[in-house]
């Protein structure tokens, strides 16, 4: 919201005599602006609608071909009707919804940050995708645990969010903002809940990609492709953290993706 709009809104609420009426007026005005602030983005797979009042999601989707064209290309070229895609680190749902524009593809999305998850669910509702995308406010790891989740901001989105006291992929400490979180391994999530097995995995979790892959030992041999963000400290340890579990499960890297687009993502395909 711009400073001028904020001043106008403040003036509107100031006319209310009682404090409770002022707060009620403000809440209703914010709800109205939130509902009114929507942006429709045309993509190669169809249109998507995002709120513009609580995140930059619409702008991220509009610029996705400049920011992460390799991820969109992975969706377009590898994800087929009937496939199941797990979006691990789904944030506000930009990529999950792009995938789900194909009504014959099922998406399972994981986002432990509460603010991002709330907006993800709103975005699914706006786009009528509640049945296509099963979204869960939880983290994946290599073990079952109740833990803390550190977030970089109270707002949706952001980066450098992570479990407990683990540093991010650049070796930086996590924020002091903390929420509680539940985590479990990919393998256990499937067996315990009977979740649909993934044909494709997307991993973007700010540093613990390798930890999640260690918890997917039984899952990986059935997966067709894995696209994973590799930057910062993960670059120095990509062999043991990321490639070791993937190569053991029969994957090879599609080198045409490395260095393309954002330079952050690597694609592994089954040979």
C-alpha positions in Angstrom: 0.0 0.0 0.0 1.4 3.5 -0.9 2.0 6.2 1.7 -0.8 8.3 0.2 -3.3 5.5 0.5 -2.2 4.8 4.0 -2.8 8.4 5.0 -6.3 8.4 3.4 -7.2 5.2 5.2 -5.9 6.7 8.5 -8.1 9.8 8.0 -11.1 7.7 7.3 -10.8 5.7 10.5 -10.1 8.8 12.6 -13.6 10.0 12.1 -15.0 7.1 14.1 -15.7 8.3 17.7 -15.2 5.2 19.8 -11.9 3.3 19.6 -13.7 0.0 18.9 -15.6 1.6 15.9 -12.3 3.0 14.6 -10.7 -0.5 14.6 -13.8 -2.0 13.0 -13.8 0.6 10.2 -10.1 0.0 9.6 -10.6 -3.8 9.5 -13.4 -3.5 7.0 -11.4 -1.1 4.8 -8.4 -3.5 4.8 -10.7 -6.4 3.9 -12.1 -4.3 1.0 -8.7 -3.3 -0.3 -7.5 -6.9 0.0 -10.4 -8.2 -2.1 -10.1 -5.4 -4.6 -6.4 -5.8 -5.1 -6.2 -8.7 -7.4 -4.1 -9.1 -10.5 -4.7 -11.5 -13.4 -1.5 -12.9 -15.0 -1.5 -14.6 -18.4 0.9 -17.6 -18.6 1.7 -20.1 -21.3 -0.6 -22.6 -19.6 -3.5 -20.3 -18.8 -4.4 -17.3 -16.5 -3.7 -17.1 -12.8 -5.1 -14.6 -10.3 -3.0 -13.3 -7.3 -3.6 -10.7 -4.6 -1.4 -7.7 -4.9 -2.0 -6.4 -1.3 -0.2 -9.0 0.7 2.6 -10.2 -1.5 4.5 -9.8 -4.8 3.2 -13.1 -6.1 1.6 -11.7 -9.2 4.7 -9.8 -10.1 6.9 -12.9 -9.5 4.6 -14.9 -11.9 4.6 -12.2 -14.5 8.4 -12.1 -14.4 9.0 -15.8 -14.0 10.3 -16.3 -17.5 13.0 -13.8 -16.7 13.6 -15.0 -13.1 13.3 -18.8 -13.3 12.6 -19.8 -16.9 14.2 -23.2 -16.3 11.6 -24.1 -13.7 8.7 -23.3 -15.9 10.4 -25.1 -18.8 10.7 -28.2 -16.5 7.0 -28.1 -15.9 6.1 -27.6 -19.5 8.4 -30.4 -20.8 8.4 -33.0 -18.1 5.1 -32.9 -16.2 2.4 -34.9 -18.0 -1.3 -35.5 -17.5 -1.9 -38.0 -14.7 1.4 -37.1 -12.9 1.7 -36.1 -9.2 4.1 -33.2 -8.3 5.3 -32.5 -4.8 6.2 -28.8 -4.4 8.4 -28.7 -1.3 8.8 -25.1 -0.2 5.7 -23.9 -2.1 5.7 -20.4 -0.5 2.6 -18.5 -1.7 1.8 -21.0 -4.4 3.1 -19.4 -7.6 4.7 -22.6 -9.1 2.1 -25.0 -7.5 -0.7 -23.2 -9.3 1.2 -22.9 -12.6 1.6 -26.7 -12.5 -2.1 -27.2 -11.5 -3.3 -25.3 -14.6 -3.4 -28.7 -16.1 -6.5 -30.2 -14.4 -5.2 -33.7 -14.9 -2.1 -33.1 -12.8 -2.2 -33.3 -9.0 0.0 -31.2 -6.8 1.0 -31.8 -3.1 2.4 -28.6 -1.7 4.3 -28.1 1.5 4.9 -24.7 3.1 5.6 -24.5 6.9 5.6 -20.7 7.1 2.2 -19.8 8.5 1.8 -16.4 6.7 2.9 -17.9 3.4 0.6 -20.9 3.8 -2.4 -18.7 4.6 -1.9 -16.8 1.3 -1.2 -20.0 -0.6 -4.6 -21.3 0.5 -6.2 -17.9 -0.5 -4.6 -18.1 -3.9 -5.9 -21.6 -4.4 -9.4 -20.4 -3.5 -9.2 -17.5 -5.9 -8.2 -19.8 -8.8 -10.6 -22.7 -8.0 -7.7 -25.0 -7.4 -8.5 -26.4 -3.9 -9.2 -29.8 -5.4 -6.1 -29.9 -7.6 -3.5 -28.8 -5.0 -3.4 -30.4 -1.6 -1.5 -27.9 0.6 -0.1 -28.7 4.0 1.4 -26.2 6.6 4.3 -28.4 7.5 8.0 -29.1 6.7 9.7 -32.1 5.3 13.0 -33.3 6.8 14.7 -36.6 7.4 12.9 -37.4 10.6 9.6 -36.8 12.5 9.8 -34.0 15.0 8.1 -31.0 16.6 10.4 -28.1 16.2 10.7 -24.4 15.7 10.7 -22.7 12.4 12.5 -19.4 12.0 11.1 -16.8 9.6 12.7 -13.8 8.1 9.6 -11.6 8.2 6.0 -11.8 9.4 4.9 -11.1 5.8 4.2 -13.9 3.3 7.0 -15.1 1.1 10.6 -14.2 1.9 13.7 -16.2 2.0 16.1 -17.6 4.7 13.3 -19.4 6.5 14.4 -22.6 8.1 14.0 -25.3 10.8 15.4 -24.8 14.3 18.9 -23.5 14.4 20.1 -24.6 11.0 21.9 -21.9 9.0 20.6 -21.0 5.5 22.4 -22.0 2.3 24.7 -19.0 2.6 25.8 -19.9 6.2 23.8 -17.1 7.7 21.9 -17.5 11.0 18.1 -17.6 10.9 15.9 -14.7 12.0 14.8 -14.3 15.6 11.2 -14.6 14.6 10.0 -18.0 15.5 6.9 -20.2 15.0 6.2 -23.8 15.9 6.4 -26.4 13.2 5.9 -30.1 12.5 8.2 -32.0 10.3 8.5 -35.6 9.0 10.3 -37.4 6.2 9.0 -37.8 2.7 9.0 -41.5 3.1 7.0 -41.4 6.3 4.5 -38.8 5.0 3.5 -41.3 2.3 3.3 -44.4 4.4 1.6 -42.8 7.4 -1.0 -40.7 5.5 -1.3 -42.8 2.3 -0.4 -39.7 0.3 0.0 -40.1 -3.5 3.6 -40.9 -4.5 5.3 -38.1 -6.4 6.3 -38.5 -10.1 8.3 -35.2 -9.8 9.8 -33.3 -6.9 10.5 -29.5 -6.7 12.8 -28.6 -3.9 13.4 -24.9 -2.8 13.9 -24.8 0.9 16.7 -22.4 1.6 19.5 -24.8 2.5 18.1 -28.2 3.8 17.5 -29.7 0.4 20.0 -32.5 1.2 18.3 -33.3 4.5 15.0 -33.7 2.8 16.6 -36.0 0.1 18.0 -38.2 2.9 14.5 -38.7 4.1 13.3 -39.8 0.7 15.3 -43.0 0.3 12.3 -45.2 -0.5 10.5 -42.5 -2.5 13.3 -41.4 -4.9 13.5 -44.7 -6.9 9.9 -44.1 -8.1 10.4 -40.4 -9.0 10.9 -39.3 -12.7 12.5 -35.9 -12.2 13.8 -33.7 -9.4 14.5 -30.0 -9.8 16.4 -28.6 -6.8 17.8 -25.2 -5.9 21.6 -25.3 -5.4 23.4 -22.2 -4.3 25.5 -20.9 -1.5 27.0 -23.5 0.8 25.1 -26.3 -1.1 27.4 -25.6 -4.1 30.4 -26.7 -2.1 28.7 -29.8 -0.8 26.5 -30.7 -3.7 28.2 -34.0 -4.2 27.4 -35.5 -0.8 24.3 -33.6 0.1 22.3 -33.7 -3.1 24.0 -35.8 -5.8 24.8 -38.8 -3.6 21.2 -39.7 -2.8 20.0 -38.8 -6.3 22.7 -40.8 -8.1 22.1 -43.8 -5.8 18.4 -43.7 -6.8 19.3 -43.8 -10.5 19.3 -40.1 -11.5 21.7 -38.2 -13.7 21.9 -34.4 -14.1 20.5 -32.7 -17.2 23.4 -30.4 -17.7 21.5 -28.2 -20.2 19.7 -26.7 -17.2 22.8 -25.8 -15.1 23.8 -22.2 -15.8 20.5 -21.5 -17.6 18.0 -18.9 -16.4 18.5 -18.1 -12.8 21.6 -20.2 -12.4 20.1 -21.5 -9.2 18.4 -24.7 -10.2 19.6 -28.1 -11.3 17.5 -30.8 -12.9 18.0 -34.5 -12.3 16.2 -37.1 -14.5 15.9 -40.8 -14.4 18.2 -42.6 -16.8 
